[in-house]
Amino acid sequence: VYDGASAIMLSGETAIGSYSIVAVETMSEIIVEAEKIIESGEKVAPQNLSQQFAIGKAIYEISKMNVNKPVTKIVCITYTGFAPSMISRFFIKIPVLAITDTLMKARKLNLFWGVRGINAPIKFEPKSTDHILESLEWLYQRKLIDDNDKLIVTAVRFPFGGSTMNMLEIHNVQGLASLFGWVK
């Protein structure tokens, strides 16, 4: 829990022994207590601070701010799933919607703390950024985001430097919907 694990599991004799239910209940109690001790977002930075960690930390800091209107959702548009895995380490209390282009990836993303993996039928193109706006509109049409939401959006905008999240934007959904003529 202290290291930012999204899941913990029992194995061996503990999982299949005579008291497996008691073991799960005890582990659950320990996890709940450990999470109370951890201050949300106060994670120790890795020794070699990465761009991804810095963006994850920036998202955490922005999510705490209450400038005019608080952020209500974080949207990660991801091909690999790395961005939501980085963001989940900060235990941000705001829902994280991780949009990817395959069902298998979306299912795996649900394992990260606070992340909801969503499979969208949108073609993610490495030489284009069209899928970013398409993903937001797709979420809007399915009422996963609405006019009252303020979003932090992260993605890989120009992928030629590798699959490194390098974009962070803040948007009021109502403004996007009005500007681009989105219809529910």
C-alpha positions as CSV (number, residue, x, y, z in Angstrom):
1,V,0.0,0.0,0.0
2,Y,2.8,2.4,0.9
3,D,4.5,1.7,-2.4
4,G,1.4,2.6,-4.4
5,A,0.2,-0.9,-5.3
6,S,-3.2,-0.9,-6.9
7,A,-3.9,-4.5,-5.9
8,I,-2.7,-7.0,-3.3
9,M,-3.4,-10.8,-3.5
10,L,-3.1,-13.8,-1.3
11,S,-1.2,-16.8,-2.6
12,G,-0.3,-20.4,-1.6
13,E,-1.6,-21.8,1.6
14,T,-3.1,-18.5,2.7
15,A,-5.5,-18.4,-0.3
16,I,-6.5,-22.1,-0.2
17,G,-6.2,-22.9,3.5
18,S,-8.9,-23.5,6.1
19,Y,-9.1,-19.8,6.9
20,S,-8.9,-18.1,3.5
21,I,-12.0,-15.9,4.2
22,V,-10.5,-14.7,7.5
23,A,-7.2,-14.0,5.7
24,V,-8.9,-11.9,3.1
25,E,-10.9,-10.0,5.7
26,T,-7.8,-9.3,7.8
27,M,-5.8,-8.2,4.7
28,S,-8.7,-5.9,3.8
29,E,-8.7,-4.3,7.3
30,I,-4.9,-3.7,7.1
31,I,-5.2,-2.1,3.6
32,V,-8.0,0.2,4.8
33,E,-6.0,1.3,7.8
34,A,-2.8,1.8,5.7
35,E,-4.7,3.9,3.2
36,K,-5.9,6.2,6.0
37,I,-2.3,6.8,7.0
38,I,-1.1,7.7,3.5
39,E,-1.8,11.3,2.6
40,S,-3.3,11.3,-0.9
41,G,-0.7,12.2,-3.5
42,E,2.2,12.3,-1.1
43,K,4.3,9.7,-2.9
44,V,8.1,9.5,-2.8
45,A,9.5,10.6,-6.2
46,P,11.6,7.9,-8.0
47,Q,15.3,8.6,-7.9
48,N,15.4,9.3,-11.6
49,L,12.5,11.6,-11.9
50,S,10.7,11.0,-15.2
51,Q,8.6,13.2,-17.4
52,Q,5.7,10.9,-16.8
53,F,6.1,11.1,-13.0
54,A,6.3,14.9,-13.3
55,I,3.1,15.1,-15.4
56,G,1.3,12.7,-12.9
57,K,2.4,14.9,-10.0
58,A,1.2,18.0,-11.9
59,I,-2.2,16.4,-12.5
60,Y,-2.4,15.6,-8.8
61,E,-1.6,19.2,-7.8
62,I,-4.0,20.7,-10.4
63,S,-6.8,18.3,-9.2
64,K,-6.5,19.8,-5.7
65,M,-6.9,23.4,-6.8
66,N,-10.3,25.0,-6.7
67,V,-9.9,27.8,-9.1
68,N,-13.4,29.1,-10.2
69,K,-14.6,25.5,-10.6
70,P,-12.9,22.3,-9.3
71,V,-11.8,19.6,-11.6
72,T,-14.4,16.8,-11.7
73,K,-12.8,14.2,-13.9
74,I,-9.4,13.2,-15.3
75,V,-9.3,11.8,-18.8
76,C,-6.3,9.7,-20.0
77,I,-6.3,8.9,-23.7
78,T,-3.9,6.0,-23.8
79,Y,-2.6,3.4,-26.1
80,T,-0.3,1.6,-23.7
81,G,-2.0,2.3,-20.4
82,F,1.1,3.9,-18.9
83,A,-0.5,7.3,-18.1
84,P,-3.3,6.0,-16.0
85,S,-0.9,3.7,-14.2
86,M,1.2,6.7,-13.3
87,I,-1.7,8.8,-12.2
88,S,-3.2,6.1,-10.0
89,R,0.0,6.2,-7.9
90,F,-1.2,9.5,-6.5
91,F,-4.5,8.2,-5.1
92,I,-6.4,11.1,-6.6
93,K,-10.0,11.3,-5.3
94,I,-11.3,12.4,-8.7
95,P,-12.5,9.7,-11.2
96,V,-9.9,8.8,-13.8
97,L,-11.4,7.7,-17.2
98,A,-8.8,5.9,-19.2
99,I,-9.8,5.6,-22.9
100,T,-8.1,3.0,-25.1
101,D,-8.8,1.4,-28.4
102,T,-9.0,-2.3,-27.3
103,L,-11.2,-4.1,-24.9
104,M,-8.3,-6.1,-23.4
105,K,-6.4,-3.0,-22.5
106,A,-9.5,-1.4,-21.0
107,R,-10.1,-4.4,-18.8
108,K,-6.5,-4.2,-17.5
109,L,-6.8,-0.5,-16.8
110,N,-9.6,-1.3,-14.3
111,L,-7.0,-2.9,-12.0
112,F,-5.4,0.5,-11.3
113,W,-6.6,2.4,-8.2
114,G,-9.3,4.9,-9.1
115,V,-9.2,4.2,-12.8
116,R,-12.1,3.2,-15.0
117,G,-10.9,1.6,-18.3
118,I,-13.1,2.4,-21.3
119,N,-12.8,0.8,-24.7
120,A,-13.8,3.3,-27.4
121,P,-14.1,2.3,-31.1
122,I,-11.7,5.1,-32.1
123,K,-8.6,4.4,-34.2
124,F,-5.6,5.7,-32.4
125,E,-3.1,7.0,-35.0
126,P,0.5,7.5,-34.1
127,K,0.9,10.3,-36.7
128,S,-2.3,12.2,-35.8
129,T,-3.9,13.7,-32.8
130,D,-7.5,13.5,-34.1
131,H,-8.3,10.7,-31.7
132,I,-7.9,13.0,-28.7
133,L,-10.9,15.2,-29.6
134,E,-12.8,12.2,-31.0
135,S,-12.4,10.4,-27.6
136,L,-13.7,13.4,-25.7
137,E,-16.7,13.7,-28.0
138,W,-17.3,10.0,-27.7
139,L,-17.4,10.3,-23.9
140,Y,-19.8,13.2,-24.1
141,Q,-22.2,11.4,-26.4
142,R,-22.3,8.5,-23.9
143,K,-22.8,10.8,-20.9
144,L,-19.6,9.8,-19.3
145,I,-18.7,13.5,-19.2
146,D,-21.2,16.3,-19.3
147,D,-21.6,20.1,-19.5
148,N,-20.9,20.5,-15.8
149,D,-17.6,18.7,-15.8
150,K,-14.2,20.3,-15.7
151,L,-11.5,18.0,-17.1
152,I,-7.8,17.4,-16.9
153,V,-6.9,15.6,-20.2
154,T,-3.6,13.8,-20.7
155,A,-2.4,12.0,-23.8
156,V,0.6,11.6,-26.1
157,R,0.2,14.5,-28.4
158,F,3.2,14.1,-30.7
159,P,4.4,10.5,-30.3
160,F,7.7,10.6,-32.2
161,G,9.7,10.9,-29.0
162,G,8.3,7.6,-27.9
163,S,5.1,6.6,-26.1
164,T,5.6,9.3,-23.4
165,M,2.6,11.3,-22.1
166,N,3.5,14.8,-23.0
167,M,0.2,16.6,-23.0
168,L,-1.8,18.1,-20.2
169,E,-4.9,20.3,-20.9
170,I,-7.7,21.6,-18.7
171,H,-11.1,22.0,-20.3
172,N,-14.7,22.9,-19.3
173,V,-16.8,20.4,-21.2
174,Q,-19.6,22.9,-21.8
175,G,-17.1,25.1,-23.7
176,L,-15.9,22.1,-25.8
177,A,-19.4,21.0,-26.6
178,S,-20.4,24.5,-27.7
179,L,-17.2,25.1,-29.7
180,F,-17.4,21.8,-31.6
181,G,-21.2,21.4,-31.8
182,W,-21.3,18.1,-29.8
183,V,-24.8,16.6,-29.5
184,K,-25.8,14.0,-26.9
